[in-house]
Amino acid sequence: MKTLIVVAHPNLNDSKVNASWLKELTKYPEEFYVHNLYDAEEQGEFNILEEQKLVEKYDKLILQFPIYWFNCPPLMKKWLDEVFLAGWAYGDNNRMKNRVVGLIITAGIKENSYERFGKYKYTLQEILLPFQVTFNYMEANYKGFYAFYGAEHESTDSRIKNSLPEMLKFIRKI
């Protein structure tokens, strides 16, 4: 079954890495369906039932986004809050139970800034713990994340090109 890739990037037209990842993912329509939240939101609202039906069609869910103030972009958070409701995403009639979930993310800064003794004092894994806890609460099968570090100043064509097979490998193996 195909994998649903839910994307939230507030400046996708200016993105190098995320835009390249999306371009690569769309080369494999038999494997991946890309759902851009900025295209899905109509007049500031999501069609919750349609969003839930979309998620239900796939066994695997990947959230793609840039780290934004040490979290996901606001639209991704809004989508999670509005779509993943009690009685659908957890509790009775749990539709997220056992669904495979992962993250593919870009971090604007270098990996060594995300270390215990680095600039931010926390690893990216620690910063992303709320996602893991949320998906565990839903009884989903959280598989971690793939990250591209240094996206802000080190997004060279060769680094981006080298990230494509790694990103695809992460998605395909989970």
N, C-alpha and C positions, 0 to 999 in steps of 0.2 A: 504494500500500500504506500502511496505517496506521503511525503512529509509536508506539513504545513509550516511555512516560514512566516511569522508575523513580524513585520518591520515597523519600527518607529524611529525616524531620524528627522529632527526639526529642520535640517539644512541639507537634505540629500543632494540637491543640485551642486553644492559646494564640497560634497564628500568625495574623497578619493577611494578610501578603503571600502566603506559600506556600499558605495555605488559599484565598485568593481566586483564585490561579492555578489551583489544582486544580478549583475550582468552575467556572471558565471553560473549562478543558480538557474537563471532562465534558459540556459542552454540545455537543461535537463528537465523538460516539462513532464516527462513520464515519471520522474522521481520527486519533484518539488513543486509546490504551489506557493507562490509569493503573494502575501496579503499585506499591502501597505496601509497602515492605520490612517495616514493623512489623506488617503483616497477614500477610505471607508467611512470616515466621520462626515456626517451631513449636517450642516448648520449647528455644529457644536454637539451633536448627539450621535451615538451609535445605535444601530438597530440591534438590540441585545439578542433577540431570538435568532436573527440571521447570523450573528457572530457566534453564538453557541452552536448552531447547526453546522457552521463551517468547521469549528474545532472538532465536533463529533465525527466528521467525515474522515478524520485522520488518526492513525495510531500514534504518530509522533508529532510533537509540537516543538518548534524552535523559535525562541524570541531573539530577534536581532536588533541591536541598538548600540549607540555610543554611550559610554559612561558620561553622565550628565549630572554634575554636582554630586558625584559619588553615589549615583543611583541611575535609574532608567529615566528617559525623557518623560515629562509630565503626561503626554498623551498615552504612552504605554502604561503608566500607572493608572490613569483614568480607565483605560480599557480593562486592565486587570480588576480594578475595583467594581466596574459595572457588569462585566461579563461573568466573572467567577463568583457566582452567587450561591448562597446556601440553598440546598435542595437541587443544585445542579453540579457545582464544582466540589462540594463536600456535603457530608450529612446524608440524609435520605436521597436516594436516586442519584448518587455520586457518579457523574459522567467523566470525572478526571481520574478516577481510581485506575491504577496500573497504566495510565497513559504515559508514554515516554516523553520526557521534557528535557530540553537543554537550552543553553544560551550561546550565541555567538556575538561577541562584543568587541568594540574598539575602545581603547583607553588612550587619551591624548598624550599622556606622559609615559616616560620610560618605566620598564618593569621594576628597576631597582628603586624607584620612588615608592613602590608598593611593597615595601619590606618593613619588618619590625623596626629596623634602624634607618629606614629610608625617610624621605621627606614627609610622607603621610602616616607613617607608623603602623599601617595595617596592610595586609596583603589584599589583593583583589578578591581572593576567595573569602576572606573575612568580610569585606565590604558587600559581597554578594550573598551573604548568609540569609538575609531576609527572603530571597527567592527560594533558596533551598528549604528553609523552614516552611514557607508558604506551600510549596509543592509537596513536602512531606505531610503537612496537615491535610492536604487534599488526597493523600494516599497515592499520589502520582509517583512515577518512577523517575526521579530527578537524576540526570546523568552528568551534571556539571557544566562546564563552559569551555569555550575556545576563545582566546583573546589575542588581539593584535595590539601590542603596546607601542607607544611612541607615534600614534597616528597624527598628532598635531604637527610635529616637526620632522618626523622620520618616515614619511609615507613615500618612499622612493618607488619608482616603477618596479624595480627588481624585488624589493621587499613585498610589495603588494602581490606581484606575480607569484612569488614563492609561497605566499600565504594561501593562495587559492586551493592547491591540492590538500594542504593541511586542514583547511576549513571544511572542504568536502569530505575528507576522511573522517573528521570528528562527527559530522552529521550522519554519515552512512554507517558508522560503527555503533552508534548508540541504539 
